[in-house]
Amino acid sequence: MFKIVVFDTKEDDFRTVVKDYQEAALRYLWRLGGGGASSRDVWVNVNKDLMGKRTISRASIINFLNSMVDEGVLNY
């Protein structure tokens, strides 16, 4: 089955294919160096990164992390 990938050509680099909170989540996990984190840890750190811009729900973080596991990008 094919999936449609949407590119946002107004953005640069990583943000052409992921949203701001998704980028923040992945960058937080990469900074941990493979140590892992709970969805709550990711949610707290993403909202710190987005402070002053907006907030993101924990459900959005959980859904994103689950999709990254389904795609094989992350594991637990």
N, C-alpha and C positions, 0 to 999 in steps of 0.2 A: 504494500500500500504506500502511496506517495503522500508526503506532507508538503503543504505549501509553506514556504519560508518568505516572510515579508522583510524587505530591506528598507530602512528609513534613510534615504539618500541625503537628507538634510543634516544628519549627524555624521560624526567622524569615528573612525576606528571601530572598536567593539560595539559602540552604541548603534551602529547600523543594523544590528541583528538582535540586540537585547535591550530591554528597558533599563532606565537608570537604576531602579532598585535591584534588578537582576544582576547587573554589572557589579553593584556594591556587594551583593551576596556572594558572588563568585570570587571577587577580590578578597573579601574577608576570609573565605575558606582557603584560598591559596596562601594567604599570609600565615595561616596556621601550620602550613607545611605538612599536611596529611594527618594531623592530630584529630581531626573531626570536631564537630560542634552540634549542639542540639538546635532544633528549629528556633527555640527561644533565643539562644545566643546569636544566631544569625539575624533574627528579627530585631533584637536590641541594637546590634551593631549597624544594620542597614538604616534604621531610623536615626542613629547618631550621624551617619554619613549624609543623610538627607535633611538633617536639621536645618530649619529655616526655609526649605524648599517645599516639603510636604511630608506626610507620614504614610506608611504602608501597613496594611493589616497583616497580622500573623498568618491568616489563611492564605493570603497571596504568596507569602514566603513558603509556606508548606506546599502549596500547589506547584510553585516553581521548583522547589527542591525535589519533589516527587517526579516532575517531568524530566529533570536532569538525571535522576536515577533511571527512569524508563529509557532514556536515550543513551545510557551508558557513560555519561559524563561524570557522574558521582556514584558512589556506592556507600553502603552502610553495613 
